[in-house]
Amino acid sequence: MGDTCTVGRYTIPKSPKYPYLDIALADNPGGNYDLQNNEGSQKPLIVIEVYCNNYDDATCYDVSMKAKALMLSYGFQCKTGPMKIGNTDPAVARWTARYQRIFGAGDKLVKVN
């Protein structure tokens, strides 16, 4: 695998440079409400999808595992994946994973390991 990977939002039609990593906030539910209905925490769900042309599952897997290691280092739990899923363009490999963690009021995003 080369040393670069494009990161952004994958939209069609578009000619991205492969490999391409899409990261999106899929959900951000609140929790730990007090009696005045103040939110005490949030639990963001981040979806990471990796796209590679020419059916390149090996590169998708490699990029997905590097993204997973980074997400885990910030305390996110891997909820699903990384795994191969279908794509509208059969010549483009697509892998996806979902990560989630709880942030309490005042928490900052720092590496935990």
C-alpha positions in Angstrom: 0.0 0.0 0.0 1.2 3.5 -0.7 1.7 6.2 1.9 -1.4 8.2 1.2 -5.1 7.8 1.7 -7.7 10.5 0.8 -10.0 11.3 3.7 -13.4 13.0 3.3 -17.0 12.5 2.3 -17.5 9.9 -0.5 -20.2 11.2 -2.8 -21.3 10.0 -6.3 -20.7 11.1 -9.0 -17.1 11.8 -8.0 -13.7 10.5 -9.0 -11.9 10.1 -5.7 -8.3 9.2 -5.4 -8.1 5.6 -4.0 -7.8 4.4 -1.4 -10.5 6.6 0.0 -11.6 6.8 3.6 -15.0 8.3 4.5 -15.7 9.2 8.1 -19.2 10.3 9.2 -21.1 10.9 12.5 -24.1 8.5 12.2 -25.7 9.2 15.5 -25.1 11.1 18.7 -27.6 10.1 21.4 -27.6 11.9 24.8 -27.7 10.2 28.1 -27.5 10.5 31.9 -30.1 13.3 32.1 -30.7 15.0 35.5 -34.2 15.9 36.9 -34.1 19.2 35.0 -33.5 17.3 31.7 -29.9 18.4 31.3 -27.8 16.1 29.2 -24.9 14.6 31.1 -23.3 12.6 28.3 -23.3 11.8 24.6 -22.4 8.6 22.8 -21.3 9.5 19.2 -21.4 6.7 16.6 -18.8 7.1 14.0 -18.9 5.2 10.7 -15.7 4.7 8.8 -15.9 3.4 5.2 -12.9 2.6 3.0 -13.1 2.4 -0.8 -10.5 1.0 -3.2 -10.7 0.5 -6.9 -9.9 -2.7 -8.8 -11.5 -4.9 -6.2 -8.6 -4.2 -3.9 -9.8 -5.8 -0.6 -6.3 -6.1 0.7 -5.7 -2.4 0.7 -9.2 -1.7 2.1 -8.5 -4.2 5.0 -5.1 -2.5 5.7 -6.5 1.0 5.8 -9.5 -0.2 7.8 -7.2 -1.8 10.4 -5.1 1.3 10.7 -8.2 3.4 11.2 -9.4 0.9 13.8 -6.1 1.1 15.8 -6.5 4.9 15.8 -10.1 4.9 17.0 -9.3 2.4 19.7 -6.4 4.5 20.9 -8.9 7.3 21.6 -11.2 5.0 23.7 -13.7 4.2 21.0 -15.1 0.7 21.0 -15.5 -1.1 17.6 -19.2 -2.0 17.4 -19.0 -3.7 14.0 -16.4 -4.5 11.4 -14.2 -3.7 9.7 -15.9 -5.9 7.1 -16.5 -5.9 3.4 -20.0 -4.8 2.2 -21.6 -4.4 -1.2 -21.1 -1.3 -3.2 -23.1 0.3 -6.0 -20.0 0.1 -8.3 -18.9 -3.6 -8.2 -15.4 -2.7 -9.4 -14.9 -0.7 -6.1 -14.2 -2.6 -2.9 -16.0 -1.1 0.2 -15.2 -1.9 3.8 -17.1 -0.4 6.8 -16.7 -0.3 10.6 -18.6 1.5 13.4 -17.1 3.0 16.5 -18.7 4.4 19.6 -17.8 5.8 23.0 -19.3 7.9 25.8 -18.3 11.5 26.4 -19.3 12.9 29.8 -19.8 16.6 30.4 -16.4 18.3 30.2 -14.6 15.3 28.6 -12.0 16.0 26.0 -10.8 13.7 23.2 -7.4 12.4 24.3 -5.4 9.2 23.5 -6.0 6.6 26.2 -3.5 4.0 24.9 
